[in-house]
Amino acid sequence: MLMFGVILASSGLLLMIERGILAQVGPPPLHPPAGPSRRDWRDSPAELELEVLRDTRNRTIRALCGQRSMPRSVWELQPGQRRTVLRHLLVSDKYRFLYCYVPKVACSNWKRILKVLDGALESVDVQGKMDHKNDLVFLGDMKPEEISYRLKHYYKFIFVRNPMERLLSAYRNKFGEIKEYQQKYGVEIVRRYRKNGGNSAGDDVSFSEFLQYLLDEDVERMNEHWMPIYNLCQPCAVRYDFIGSYERLHADANHVLEHIQSPSFVRFPERQAWYKPVTAETLHYYLCNTQRRLIRELLPKYILDFSLFAYSLPNITSEFCRQ
């Protein structure tokens, strides 16, 4: 019943996709800058525009989440949906905040910060592979009354990213670098969508094959690295106090660190030297070399991420792809 409500709530957005109305909307950064300069941010037309866009996004969330069929709390979610969001909400009791981590949106760096704040890690600059389980507190491991108290009283935040850029980042990382994902997912994807693909080691999955796989997958059963942010963090059931964006990562991260009154030595880590970011040119290349049908058919699965978090739909017109 809840999923039916989500479908109804986004039906108008899907109609706008068909009419091409949303394709011309520019991708907005979402928040004013943090720190001492916030007092005069309105002096800049660009910053004023950011605040307007932030307000638009918040109004969209309120409009969708205010519909009768949408959940008002995590206890109104289906059991599987509730498990998903609670195991993605990380807890800091010392600083009284909840952070819903979204894979491929700088969540490793936020986990480093949580470990430093808790004393489990000396510095955010400590080298080595991130342990995504130990020395972290998950809301889902707590008792119902403890969960409800923290959801009501703690500062709650999330960071979001352009949905297509996030999918491309997951594709390049997991199928280009991580053998575990190549074997667990890549082999099956190639076997399913490629003729005579039985001999593949899973390290040669094409982006089109990956998108076709996503198209056929149930969003509730997806791997967290490509599950829609809406399903991971349930912004209707959890009322987030702040929604940061990957595009303004450091400014928005500083805003959060300032709000929770973290120690001055705790800062958001710089990007690792080995990290290969998804540039606008890279995204342009992949999208324009993918069947338009695949992208159009996949958009409804991620439409709430596009609309609620104020991201424009991908431009895959012939004129744009000729540039």
Backbone bond lengths (Angstrom), bond angles and torsions (degrees), N, CA, C in turn:
res aa  C-N    CA-C-N  psi(-1)  N-CA   C-N-CA  omega(-1)  CA-C   N-CA-C  phi
1 M - - - 1.467 - - 1.532 110.07 -
2 L 1.354 115.32 -40.88 1.456 119.76 -179.61 1.514 110.94 -63.55
3 M 1.319 117.68 -43.47 1.459 120.66 179.50 1.512 110.85 -63.32
4 F 1.330 116.44 -36.29 1.462 119.74 176.55 1.524 110.22 -62.06
5 G 1.337 116.09 -37.17 1.452 119.86 177.49 1.510 112.08 -64.65
6 V 1.324 116.52 -39.62 1.454 120.71 177.82 1.518 110.54 -63.09
7 I 1.323 116.01 -41.57 1.459 120.65 179.09 1.526 110.32 -62.35
8 L 1.330 116.24 -44.65 1.458 119.76 178.91 1.526 111.08 -63.37
9 A 1.332 115.57 -41.77 1.459 119.64 -177.35 1.515 112.40 -63.83
10 S 1.325 116.77 -30.97 1.461 119.95 -177.03 1.521 113.12 -99.80
11 S 1.342 117.71 4.59 1.462 119.73 -175.99 1.521 111.95 -62.63
12 G 1.336 116.05 -37.73 1.467 118.74 177.60 1.511 112.03 -64.19
13 L 1.326 116.69 -35.27 1.456 120.74 177.70 1.517 110.96 -67.06
14 L 1.312 116.32 -39.13 1.470 119.68 178.76 1.526 110.44 -64.93
15 L 1.329 116.54 -36.66 1.463 119.72 177.09 1.522 110.09 -63.52
16 M 1.314 116.14 -37.75 1.453 119.68 178.33 1.530 111.39 -66.34
17 I 1.336 116.38 -32.51 1.465 119.90 174.79 1.519 109.71 -61.31
18 E 1.325 116.02 -48.28 1.461 120.58 -177.33 1.537 110.61 -60.40
19 R 1.318 116.95 -35.57 1.460 120.56 -178.87 1.525 112.44 -86.21
20 G 1.333 115.53 -6.22 1.458 119.59 177.65 1.513 113.85 74.66
21 I 1.330 117.28 16.89 1.463 120.27 -174.27 1.529 111.32 -69.26
22 L 1.343 117.31 -40.48 1.455 120.30 -173.89 1.518 113.15 -78.64
23 A 1.302 118.52 -13.81 1.462 120.84 -173.44 1.517 113.23 -65.58
24 Q 1.326 117.61 -19.77 1.460 120.24 -176.27 1.524 113.05 -95.18
25 V 1.343 116.95 -2.17 1.456 119.84 -177.57 1.514 109.79 -76.59
26 G 1.312 117.86 128.92 1.465 121.47 -178.47 1.507 111.37 -76.29
27 P 1.361 117.59 150.62 1.458 120.99 -179.94 1.520 110.95 -75.16
28 P 1.343 118.72 121.64 1.450 119.90 -174.05 1.514 113.46 -100.99
29 P 1.336 119.92 138.54 1.456 120.53 158.67 1.518 107.40 -67.02
30 L 1.364 117.29 155.04 1.446 117.50 -163.41 1.524 116.43 -113.44
31 H 1.330 119.71 -11.82 1.449 117.88 -171.25 1.512 112.30 -138.81
32 P 1.334 117.44 152.59 1.452 120.82 173.37 1.512 109.98 -70.02
33 P 1.338 118.89 157.91 1.451 120.96 -178.17 1.512 112.09 -66.85
34 A 1.336 115.09 155.29 1.454 120.29 179.35 1.516 109.65 -94.01
35 G 1.342 115.21 175.77 1.449 119.23 172.86 1.518 112.75 90.91
36 P 1.320 115.95 -173.39 1.462 121.37 -174.72 1.522 113.96 -58.29
37 S 1.337 117.43 -28.71 1.463 119.74 -175.93 1.515 113.32 -74.71
38 R 1.332 117.10 -3.55 1.463 119.02 -176.61 1.527 111.79 -62.53
39 R 1.325 117.44 -26.43 1.461 118.87 -175.19 1.527 112.75 -64.05
40 D 1.370 117.01 -24.65 1.451 117.90 -176.64 1.520 112.99 -119.25
41 W 1.360 116.15 21.74 1.468 118.23 -177.26 1.525 112.25 -64.98
42 R 1.327 117.24 -25.86 1.460 119.95 -178.14 1.526 112.01 -69.08
43 D 1.336 116.93 -13.21 1.455 119.37 178.40 1.527 111.49 -68.22
44 S 1.312 117.54 -18.87 1.454 121.63 -177.79 1.527 109.72 -99.44
45 P 1.349 118.10 125.58 1.470 120.15 176.63 1.523 112.28 -57.82
46 A 1.338 116.52 -36.28 1.461 119.87 -179.63 1.523 110.84 -64.11
47 E 1.344 116.29 -41.60 1.457 119.30 -179.63 1.520 111.39 -70.94
48 L 1.325 116.23 -33.50 1.464 119.48 175.49 1.518 110.07 -63.26
49 E 1.326 116.14 -40.85 1.460 120.41 177.78 1.519 111.11 -62.05
50 L 1.332 116.91 -39.27 1.463 120.97 178.26 1.520 110.92 -61.01
51 E 1.329 115.74 -42.09 1.457 119.22 -179.57 1.526 111.21 -66.66
52 V 1.317 117.23 -38.08 1.462 120.86 177.03 1.530 110.13 -62.58
53 L 1.333 115.80 -44.12 1.455 119.81 179.76 1.525 111.25 -65.98
54 R 1.322 115.89 -36.68 1.464 119.46 176.95 1.523 110.30 -62.75
55 D 1.320 115.48 -42.80 1.459 120.10 178.63 1.527 111.15 -63.88
56 T 1.341 116.05 -38.84 1.465 120.39 177.77 1.516 110.69 -61.84
57 R 1.331 115.95 -43.19 1.455 119.05 179.28 1.529 111.69 -63.44
58 N 1.328 115.77 -43.05 1.459 119.33 179.75 1.527 111.43 -64.08
59 R 1.328 116.47 -37.38 1.464 119.55 177.40 1.528 111.02 -65.80
60 T 1.349 116.14 -38.04 1.464 119.82 178.55 1.520 110.78 -63.22
61 I 1.328 116.18 -43.43 1.460 120.40 179.07 1.523 110.34 -62.41
62 R 1.340 115.72 -44.75 1.467 118.48 179.84 1.526 111.50 -63.24
63 A 1.335 116.65 -39.36 1.468 119.89 -178.31 1.521 111.05 -65.77
64 L 1.325 116.80 -45.15 1.460 120.19 179.75 1.517 110.87 -67.72
65 C 1.327 115.53 -49.00 1.461 119.36 -174.22 1.522 112.11 -73.17
66 G 1.328 116.74 -15.76 1.456 119.64 178.33 1.510 114.12 -80.81
67 Q 1.330 117.26 -7.23 1.456 119.57 179.88 1.525 110.51 -70.54
68 R 1.300 115.70 147.57 1.455 121.92 -171.73 1.526 113.20 -59.25
69 S 1.316 116.73 -31.87 1.467 119.73 -175.61 1.523 113.62 -81.84
70 M 1.332 118.00 -7.35 1.456 120.72 -175.55 1.527 111.43 -89.14
71 P 1.337 117.30 150.29 1.473 120.51 -177.35 1.524 111.63 -71.02
72 R 1.334 116.27 142.75 1.465 121.63 177.84 1.528 111.68 -100.42
73 S 1.336 117.10 -14.76 1.464 121.07 179.44 1.527 108.44 -155.05
74 V 1.324 116.28 168.01 1.468 119.92 -179.99 1.523 111.20 -64.76
75 W 1.335 117.23 -23.16 1.458 120.21 -178.27 1.522 111.99 -76.40
76 E 1.327 117.15 -11.50 1.463 120.24 175.88 1.528 111.96 -92.81
77 L 1.324 117.02 -4.96 1.462 120.99 178.59 1.526 110.50 -77.03
78 Q 1.318 115.67 157.04 1.452 119.94 171.21 1.522 108.22 -65.38
79 P 1.348 118.56 152.61 1.474 121.11 -175.02 1.526 113.94 -52.34
80 G 1.333 117.34 -43.97 1.460 120.12 -179.73 1.518 112.29 -65.18
81 Q 1.334 116.79 -39.68 1.463 121.13 178.33 1.522 110.56 -66.01
82 R 1.342 115.62 -40.51 1.468 119.77 179.52 1.526 110.97 -64.98
83 R 1.322 117.31 -41.70 1.469 120.14 178.16 1.524 110.74 -60.50
84 T 1.333 116.00 -41.43 1.468 119.65 -178.31 1.515 111.52 -61.82
85 V 1.323 117.95 -50.53 1.468 119.67 -176.19 1.525 111.02 -68.94
86 L 1.323 117.88 -38.39 1.470 119.56 -177.96 1.522 112.09 -69.07
87 R 1.324 117.41 -29.22 1.465 118.08 177.65 1.528 111.98 -85.14
88 H 1.328 116.97 -1.12 1.464 120.02 173.79 1.531 112.05 -108.63
89 L 1.299 117.25 -0.98 1.461 121.10 176.08 1.518 109.26 -96.07
90 L 1.334 115.86 113.18 1.455 122.34 178.68 1.526 109.40 -94.16
91 V 1.327 115.58 145.45 1.459 121.60 -170.00 1.527 111.06 -115.91
92 S 1.321 115.65 135.06 1.460 121.67 165.61 1.522 107.33 -121.61
93 D 1.313 116.93 103.49 1.465 120.07 178.36 1.526 111.02 -72.76
94 K 1.331 116.37 -32.45 1.459 120.19 -179.23 1.523 111.56 -63.42
95 Y 1.344 116.28 -40.26 1.469 120.76 -178.22 1.528 112.41 -107.43
96 R 1.324 115.92 4.10 1.466 122.71 172.56 1.533 112.63 54.37
97 F 1.332 115.14 59.07 1.463 118.95 174.68 1.519 110.30 -143.13
98 L 1.325 113.97 158.45 1.464 123.42 173.50 1.522 108.01 -121.69
99 Y 1.309 115.98 133.18 1.473 120.88 179.00 1.518 108.20 -123.18
100 C 1.326 116.58 120.65 1.471 120.27 175.40 1.520 108.19 -88.28
101 Y 1.315 115.55 110.36 1.462 118.39 -176.50 1.525 110.92 -82.97
102 V 1.327 114.65 137.50 1.464 122.28 178.11 1.526 107.32 -119.83
103 P 1.330 118.97 114.36 1.460 120.41 177.81 1.524 112.15 -55.86
104 K 1.322 115.85 141.45 1.464 125.29 -177.87 1.528 112.51 73.49
105 V 1.340 116.08 18.69 1.461 120.48 173.15 1.537 107.64 -131.36
106 A 1.314 115.68 53.34 1.470 123.15 175.90 1.520 113.32 60.35
107 C 1.325 117.36 28.50 1.466 118.83 -176.22 1.538 112.04 -70.87
108 S 1.325 118.09 -27.95 1.466 119.57 178.14 1.520 110.81 -62.87
109 N 1.322 116.86 -40.60 1.457 119.99 178.92 1.524 111.88 -68.53
110 W 1.329 116.69 -36.46 1.462 118.27 176.35 1.526 111.18 -67.47
111 K 1.320 116.62 -35.18 1.465 118.90 176.71 1.525 110.97 -66.17
112 R 1.331 116.23 -36.12 1.471 119.35 174.43 1.529 110.46 -59.89
113 I 1.324 115.55 -43.70 1.464 119.43 -179.68 1.526 110.82 -62.58
114 L 1.327 117.34 -43.47 1.460 120.14 178.96 1.529 110.77 -60.05
115 K 1.324 116.43 -40.34 1.466 119.78 -179.78 1.525 111.36 -68.13
116 V 1.319 117.36 -37.15 1.465 120.39 176.76 1.525 109.89 -66.67
117 L 1.315 118.04 -44.60 1.458 121.83 179.55 1.523 111.70 -61.21
118 D 1.340 115.88 -31.50 1.464 120.67 -178.78 1.524 112.59 -88.74
119 G 1.334 116.11 -6.15 1.452 119.38 179.04 1.515 114.81 86.06
120 A 1.330 117.09 5.06 1.463 120.46 -179.17 1.522 112.13 -83.54
121 L 1.321 116.78 -15.20 1.464 121.93 -179.34 1.528 107.34 -134.96
122 E 1.334 115.16 137.94 1.463 119.68 -175.47 1.523 112.66 -71.74
123 S 1.333 115.98 -39.94 1.464 120.22 -175.68 1.516 109.78 -151.65
124 V 1.340 115.96 153.68 1.460 119.83 176.58 1.515 111.40 -70.02
125 D 1.345 116.75 -14.24 1.462 121.20 -177.80 1.515 113.13 -91.82
126 V 1.324 118.11 1.69 1.463 121.10 178.50 1.521 109.53 -59.97
127 Q 1.309 116.37 127.24 1.462 121.63 -177.97 1.529 110.44 -80.73
128 G 1.323 115.87 160.16 1.463 120.68 178.29 1.509 111.28 124.54
129 K 1.309 115.07 162.88 1.460 121.15 -178.62 1.522 110.45 -68.60
130 M 1.309 115.20 135.67 1.463 120.70 -179.35 1.525 110.92 -71.52
131 D 1.332 116.40 129.31 1.458 122.76 171.81 1.525 106.82 -89.32
132 H 1.316 116.02 111.49 1.464 120.62 -172.34 1.525 113.54 -86.54
133 K 1.329 118.18 3.52 1.465 120.62 -177.03 1.528 112.52 -121.56
134 N 1.341 117.08 -51.67 1.459 120.30 -174.38 1.521 111.60 -73.05
135 D 1.331 115.36 151.16 1.463 123.89 178.28 1.523 112.66 62.76
136 L 1.315 116.90 23.70 1.465 122.23 174.29 1.525 108.20 -127.04
137 V 1.323 116.13 145.45 1.465 121.05 -179.65 1.530 108.21 -108.44
138 F 1.334 115.99 122.92 1.459 122.08 -178.58 1.525 109.67 -103.31
139 L 1.320 115.78 134.55 1.461 119.94 -178.85 1.526 111.31 -59.72
140 G 1.325 116.46 -32.24 1.462 120.40 -178.45 1.515 114.59 -65.87
141 D 1.338 117.66 -14.97 1.469 120.91 179.19 1.523 112.54 -87.41
142 M 1.329 116.61 0.78 1.462 120.79 -176.40 1.525 111.57 -98.83
143 K 1.329 115.26 167.15 1.458 121.67 178.46 1.533 109.11 -75.53
144 P 1.339 117.54 155.73 1.471 120.92 -177.64 1.522 113.74 -51.99
145 E 1.329 118.00 -43.00 1.461 119.43 -178.81 1.534 111.41 -68.72
146 E 1.332 116.86 -32.86 1.466 120.24 176.87 1.520 110.91 -69.96
147 I 1.323 115.94 -37.58 1.462 120.91 176.92 1.524 110.21 -62.89
148 S 1.321 116.51 -49.01 1.469 121.15 -177.09 1.525 111.06 -61.96
149 Y 1.326 117.12 -40.87 1.466 120.18 -179.62 1.528 110.63 -61.56
150 R 1.315 117.29 -46.41 1.464 120.84 -177.15 1.526 111.78 -69.20
151 L 1.319 117.02 -37.90 1.457 119.91 177.19 1.530 111.31 -63.90
152 K 1.309 116.96 -31.35 1.465 121.04 -177.89 1.525 111.96 -82.72
153 H 1.328 117.99 -37.02 1.456 120.65 -167.78 1.524 114.98 -109.89
154 Y 1.335 119.15 -16.79 1.461 120.26 -175.37 1.530 111.45 -91.93
155 Y 1.298 115.34 153.65 1.464 122.70 173.25 1.526 108.52 -70.65
156 K 1.326 116.89 129.46 1.466 121.11 -174.03 1.531 109.91 -121.12
157 F 1.340 115.63 131.58 1.464 118.13 179.61 1.525 111.21 -143.77
158 I 1.318 113.71 163.18 1.456 122.77 -176.82 1.523 107.26 -149.84
159 F 1.335 116.65 152.47 1.463 121.31 173.30 1.522 108.73 -120.05
160 V 1.343 115.82 136.63 1.462 121.40 -174.68 1.526 109.89 -121.87
161 R 1.333 115.17 169.23 1.469 121.31 -176.31 1.520 109.12 -150.46
162 N 1.334 116.50 154.18 1.465 120.58 174.25 1.531 109.27 -49.42
163 P 1.338 118.51 122.54 1.468 120.70 -174.22 1.523 114.77 -55.73
164 M 1.334 118.09 -43.91 1.464 119.52 -179.00 1.528 111.40 -69.69
165 E 1.314 116.71 -36.32 1.456 120.05 177.45 1.523 110.37 -65.60
166 R 1.320 116.20 -39.62 1.472 120.45 178.05 1.530 111.04 -64.58
167 L 1.334 117.60 -41.41 1.463 120.59 178.24 1.520 111.18 -63.93
168 L 1.336 116.65 -41.97 1.460 119.85 179.39 1.524 110.75 -65.39
169 S 1.315 117.30 -39.69 1.456 121.25 177.55 1.522 110.95 -61.61
170 A 1.335 116.72 -43.06 1.463 120.74 178.30 1.527 110.74 -64.45
171 Y 1.323 116.09 -42.95 1.473 120.92 179.74 1.528 111.25 -60.22
172 R 1.317 116.96 -50.26 1.473 120.64 -176.84 1.524 111.41 -65.33
173 N 1.319 116.74 -38.81 1.456 120.32 -177.97 1.529 111.84 -74.22
174 K 1.304 116.98 -51.58 1.467 120.17 -171.62 1.526 112.95 -75.05
175 F 1.336 117.40 -37.90 1.461 118.78 -177.87 1.526 112.84 -96.75
176 G 1.324 116.06 -11.61 1.456 118.87 177.88 1.512 113.59 -100.09
177 E 1.364 117.08 -18.15 1.458 119.14 -172.40 1.523 114.94 -132.75
178 I 1.331 118.64 -26.88 1.464 121.12 -169.75 1.532 110.31 -105.69
179 K 1.329 116.05 109.42 1.465 120.61 -175.70 1.522 112.04 -62.51
180 E 1.324 116.25 -35.94 1.463 120.47 -179.86 1.528 111.06 -57.92
181 Y 1.331 116.90 -41.48 1.461 121.12 -179.89 1.529 110.83 -74.42
182 Q 1.302 116.66 -35.47 1.462 120.21 177.06 1.524 110.34 -60.21
183 Q 1.328 115.93 -41.46 1.464 120.10 -177.48 1.521 111.88 -78.44
184 K 1.347 116.36 -39.18 1.462 119.53 -175.52 1.521 112.33 -77.17
185 Y 1.353 117.17 -39.93 1.458 121.44 -175.87 1.530 112.94 -113.36
186 G 1.328 116.44 -42.08 1.459 120.33 -173.93 1.516 114.00 -60.67
187 V 1.316 116.05 -45.58 1.471 119.97 -179.10 1.524 110.47 -59.35
188 E 1.324 116.46 -44.43 1.467 120.56 -178.91 1.521 111.26 -68.02
189 I 1.335 118.02 -39.59 1.466 120.99 179.94 1.520 110.60 -61.97
190 V 1.332 116.89 -46.46 1.469 120.13 -179.84 1.522 110.42 -65.14
191 R 1.325 116.88 -42.49 1.471 120.16 179.57 1.519 111.29 -60.83
192 R 1.337 115.43 -36.60 1.461 120.20 -174.84 1.525 112.63 -78.53
193 Y 1.347 118.21 -34.48 1.453 120.14 -168.73 1.532 114.88 -118.05
194 R 1.310 117.58 3.91 1.460 118.90 -179.28 1.520 109.93 -128.74
195 K 1.316 116.02 132.82 1.457 119.91 175.93 1.525 109.39 -66.12
196 N 1.314 115.25 134.35 1.465 121.39 179.21 1.527 111.69 57.17
197 G 1.337 115.07 41.03 1.459 119.18 -179.59 1.512 113.78 -98.06
198 G 1.317 116.50 13.94 1.458 120.36 -174.86 1.513 114.91 -66.45
199 N 1.331 118.37 -20.30 1.469 121.11 -177.00 1.525 113.08 -94.51
200 S 1.308 118.18 3.42 1.460 121.05 -177.80 1.525 110.91 -70.82
201 A 1.326 115.33 143.73 1.465 121.35 175.02 1.520 111.33 -88.44
202 G 1.342 117.19 1.55 1.452 121.25 178.70 1.510 114.27 86.29
203 D 1.341 116.94 3.74 1.465 120.40 -178.28 1.527 112.54 -99.38
204 D 1.326 116.69 8.11 1.466 120.35 -177.75 1.532 111.75 -125.85
205 V 1.338 116.34 26.93 1.461 120.87 178.33 1.535 109.19 -63.42
206 S 1.323 116.77 129.07 1.462 119.78 176.89 1.526 109.32 -81.71
207 F 1.335 116.65 158.87 1.457 120.52 179.05 1.525 110.69 -62.99
208 S 1.314 117.39 -36.61 1.470 120.92 177.85 1.516 111.33 -64.28
209 E 1.334 117.20 -40.42 1.467 120.54 177.47 1.526 110.45 -64.65
210 F 1.322 116.27 -38.24 1.463 120.58 178.40 1.531 110.49 -64.01
211 L 1.321 117.52 -44.36 1.461 120.60 179.80 1.526 111.24 -66.08
212 Q 1.321 116.96 -37.82 1.464 119.98 176.87 1.522 110.61 -62.76
213 Y 1.324 116.25 -39.11 1.462 121.64 176.65 1.535 110.60 -61.49
214 L 1.326 116.61 -44.24 1.460 120.39 178.69 1.523 111.21 -63.91
215 L 1.323 115.42 -37.87 1.459 120.87 -179.92 1.524 110.95 -61.18
216 D 1.318 117.26 -35.59 1.456 121.90 -177.44 1.527 113.55 -88.37
217 E 1.341 117.32 -9.72 1.460 121.24 -176.63 1.528 111.63 -86.46
218 D 1.332 116.03 146.10 1.460 122.49 170.90 1.525 107.49 -75.76
219 V 1.335 117.82 125.91 1.471 120.25 -175.67 1.523 112.16 -58.20
220 E 1.326 117.60 -31.98 1.464 120.19 -178.28 1.524 112.07 -71.67
221 R 1.325 117.38 -15.74 1.464 121.06 -178.53 1.526 112.42 -108.58
222 M 1.319 116.73 3.06 1.458 119.97 -177.13 1.528 111.84 -67.28
223 N 1.330 115.70 154.79 1.451 121.33 168.96 1.527 108.55 -63.16
224 E 1.326 116.69 146.41 1.469 120.45 -175.01 1.526 113.52 -61.58
225 H 1.334 117.56 -23.06 1.461 119.83 -177.42 1.532 112.43 -73.10
226 W 1.328 117.89 -17.99 1.465 119.78 176.40 1.520 112.92 -131.20
227 M 1.314 117.59 7.28 1.463 119.93 171.96 1.532 108.78 -68.08
228 P 1.332 119.08 138.33 1.470 120.38 178.03 1.526 111.64 -54.36
229 I 1.323 115.72 145.26 1.465 120.53 -179.73 1.524 110.48 -60.34
230 Y 1.326 116.34 -36.74 1.465 119.62 178.91 1.522 110.42 -55.06
231 N 1.320 117.85 -45.49 1.463 121.89 -177.69 1.525 112.29 -72.75
232 L 1.335 116.27 -31.56 1.468 119.45 178.99 1.521 111.72 -69.76
233 C 1.331 116.80 -42.75 1.464 120.66 -167.79 1.519 115.25 -117.10
234 Q 1.329 118.17 -7.59 1.464 123.21 172.36 1.536 113.13 46.19
235 P 1.350 117.96 68.38 1.471 120.47 -176.45 1.519 115.13 -67.34
236 C 1.322 118.60 -7.59 1.461 119.51 173.18 1.529 110.53 -87.04
237 A 1.320 116.32 -39.85 1.466 121.10 -179.21 1.520 111.93 -78.28
238 V 1.331 116.62 -26.29 1.465 121.90 178.09 1.527 107.68 -118.63
239 R 1.304 117.62 119.84 1.469 121.44 -178.30 1.530 108.91 -88.46
240 Y 1.328 115.75 98.16 1.456 120.33 -177.22 1.530 110.40 -75.60
241 D 1.325 114.19 138.43 1.461 120.10 178.76 1.521 111.67 -80.30
242 F 1.325 116.56 -25.00 1.470 119.80 -178.39 1.521 109.58 -148.45
243 I 1.322 115.86 133.94 1.460 121.98 175.96 1.522 107.21 -118.89
244 G 1.325 115.83 105.65 1.448 121.26 178.20 1.512 110.87 -87.75
245 S 1.321 116.08 163.36 1.459 119.69 -179.03 1.527 110.76 -125.13
246 Y 1.306 115.19 146.99 1.455 122.23 179.61 1.525 110.64 -61.96
247 E 1.318 116.53 -31.74 1.454 121.63 -177.61 1.533 111.86 -69.06
248 R 1.314 117.48 -23.29 1.472 122.90 177.79 1.522 108.71 -124.30
249 L 1.313 114.59 45.49 1.462 121.20 -168.02 1.522 113.17 -56.14
250 H 1.327 117.07 -54.36 1.459 118.91 -174.26 1.525 112.27 -69.69
251 A 1.331 117.45 -40.31 1.464 119.89 178.74 1.523 110.92 -63.38
252 D 1.322 116.50 -44.29 1.464 119.94 -179.61 1.524 111.64 -71.38
253 A 1.346 116.95 -36.40 1.466 120.19 176.56 1.526 110.49 -63.08
254 N 1.322 116.70 -41.52 1.467 120.40 177.80 1.525 111.33 -62.61
255 H 1.333 115.73 -36.47 1.462 120.12 176.63 1.528 110.26 -59.80
256 V 1.331 116.90 -45.72 1.467 121.09 -179.46 1.524 110.49 -65.43
257 L 1.331 117.07 -46.95 1.467 120.84 -178.39 1.531 110.88 -61.35
258 E 1.315 115.68 -36.88 1.464 119.51 177.08 1.522 110.65 -67.38
259 H 1.327 116.39 -41.24 1.463 119.87 -177.41 1.522 111.72 -65.62
260 I 1.322 117.69 -41.66 1.469 120.12 -178.05 1.525 111.66 -81.19
261 Q 1.336 116.43 -2.93 1.464 122.96 178.45 1.529 111.11 60.11
262 S 1.326 114.62 49.54 1.457 119.44 177.91 1.526 109.57 -71.36
263 P 1.338 119.24 157.34 1.462 122.02 177.98 1.530 110.84 -57.93
264 S 1.298 116.81 150.43 1.463 121.40 -175.25 1.526 112.73 -64.30
265 F 1.345 117.06 -24.41 1.464 118.98 -179.23 1.525 112.40 -78.43
266 V 1.321 117.57 -10.69 1.466 121.34 179.15 1.524 108.70 -88.60
267 R 1.292 116.37 118.28 1.464 121.85 179.40 1.515 108.74 -133.21
268 F 1.317 115.11 161.06 1.462 118.21 178.75 1.529 108.74 -73.76
269 P 1.345 117.79 131.63 1.471 120.83 -175.18 1.523 112.77 -63.55
270 E 1.318 114.34 149.88 1.455 119.78 173.01 1.522 109.53 -74.74
271 R 1.324 115.86 157.62 1.458 120.96 178.85 1.527 110.23 -63.35
272 Q 1.337 116.02 136.25 1.461 120.92 178.69 1.526 110.65 -64.01
273 A 1.331 116.97 146.06 1.465 121.79 -176.03 1.523 112.43 -61.80
274 W 1.341 115.66 -30.84 1.467 119.88 -176.13 1.536 112.28 -82.29
275 Y 1.347 117.22 -10.74 1.462 120.18 -174.47 1.523 111.43 -68.32
276 K 1.320 116.39 132.64 1.465 122.27 178.78 1.527 109.11 -107.08
277 P 1.322 118.08 99.06 1.464 120.34 -176.21 1.522 112.18 -70.44
278 V 1.320 114.90 154.13 1.462 121.11 172.94 1.527 107.30 -83.89
279 T 1.313 116.64 110.10 1.457 120.70 179.05 1.526 110.09 -86.94
280 A 1.328 115.53 166.94 1.464 120.10 176.43 1.519 110.83 -60.21
281 E 1.342 116.43 -36.52 1.463 120.93 179.36 1.527 111.20 -67.31
282 T 1.338 115.78 -39.52 1.474 119.78 178.84 1.520 110.67 -64.36
283 L 1.326 116.13 -46.03 1.460 120.19 179.51 1.521 110.46 -62.58
284 H 1.324 116.45 -42.77 1.467 122.26 177.51 1.525 109.96 -56.32
285 Y 1.314 117.14 -45.70 1.465 121.72 -178.12 1.529 111.10 -61.58
286 Y 1.320 116.48 -49.03 1.468 119.60 -176.45 1.526 111.53 -66.83
287 L 1.332 116.90 -44.52 1.464 119.68 -178.08 1.520 111.64 -65.22
288 C 1.332 116.73 -40.06 1.463 119.99 -176.80 1.521 112.64 -77.65
289 N 1.318 117.30 -10.10 1.463 121.18 175.69 1.525 111.54 -108.92
290 T 1.327 115.00 20.57 1.458 121.65 177.31 1.524 108.50 -119.04
291 Q 1.319 116.62 145.09 1.460 119.97 179.29 1.526 110.00 -56.94
292 R 1.319 116.26 130.10 1.461 120.25 -179.66 1.523 111.16 -61.08
293 R 1.312 115.78 -33.87 1.463 119.61 -179.75 1.525 110.63 -57.90
294 L 1.326 117.45 -43.04 1.460 121.57 -179.41 1.523 110.94 -60.42
295 I 1.326 115.49 -46.05 1.461 119.35 -177.54 1.522 110.80 -67.03
296 R 1.339 116.35 -44.27 1.473 119.56 179.87 1.524 111.13 -61.32
297 E 1.338 117.48 -40.76 1.456 120.48 -177.68 1.522 112.11 -74.37
298 L 1.326 117.16 -24.81 1.465 120.53 -179.08 1.531 111.98 -82.25
299 L 1.332 117.52 -27.72 1.457 121.06 -174.64 1.533 114.33 -52.83
300 P 1.349 119.75 -42.12 1.469 118.14 -179.19 1.526 113.91 -57.28
301 K 1.328 118.33 -29.04 1.467 119.79 179.63 1.526 111.69 -69.43
302 Y 1.328 116.46 -24.07 1.462 120.88 -176.78 1.531 111.97 -116.41
303 I 1.353 116.11 12.13 1.460 119.46 -173.42 1.521 112.36 -62.96
304 L 1.329 118.19 -32.79 1.455 119.65 179.53 1.528 111.12 -69.48
305 D 1.317 117.41 -33.00 1.464 119.80 175.92 1.525 110.80 -67.13
306 F 1.323 116.51 -41.12 1.465 119.83 177.83 1.523 110.84 -63.82
307 S 1.314 116.66 -48.06 1.464 120.27 -170.85 1.526 112.42 -78.24
308 L 1.327 117.92 -48.81 1.456 120.26 -175.75 1.522 112.39 -64.97
309 F 1.338 115.78 -33.88 1.465 118.94 -175.17 1.532 112.43 -104.50
310 A 1.334 115.43 13.94 1.467 122.64 169.82 1.521 114.13 61.26
311 Y 1.334 115.95 49.18 1.464 120.72 173.83 1.522 109.39 -109.36
312 S 1.326 115.91 142.05 1.451 119.67 179.20 1.521 110.30 -76.02
313 L 1.311 115.64 151.12 1.459 120.22 175.37 1.522 109.45 -70.16
314 P 1.314 118.17 151.21 1.471 120.35 -178.37 1.523 111.85 -63.57
315 N 1.306 115.41 136.75 1.458 121.96 177.98 1.525 108.18 -90.33
316 I 1.318 116.47 109.04 1.469 120.69 -178.97 1.526 110.34 -122.45
317 T 1.334 115.96 27.80 1.464 119.06 177.10 1.524 109.92 -68.61
318 S 1.311 115.91 156.65 1.476 120.70 179.59 1.518 111.23 -60.23
319 E 1.328 115.98 -39.04 1.469 119.65 -178.65 1.529 110.73 -63.84
320 F 1.311 116.68 -42.83 1.465 119.99 179.78 1.525 111.27 -66.96
321 C 1.308 116.82 -41.75 1.465 120.20 -176.43 1.527 112.08 -73.44
322 R 1.330 118.85 -16.75 1.448 120.56 176.30 1.519 112.18 -77.11
323 Q 1.342 116.55 -18.56 1.465 119.92 -176.66 1.526 110.80 -66.08
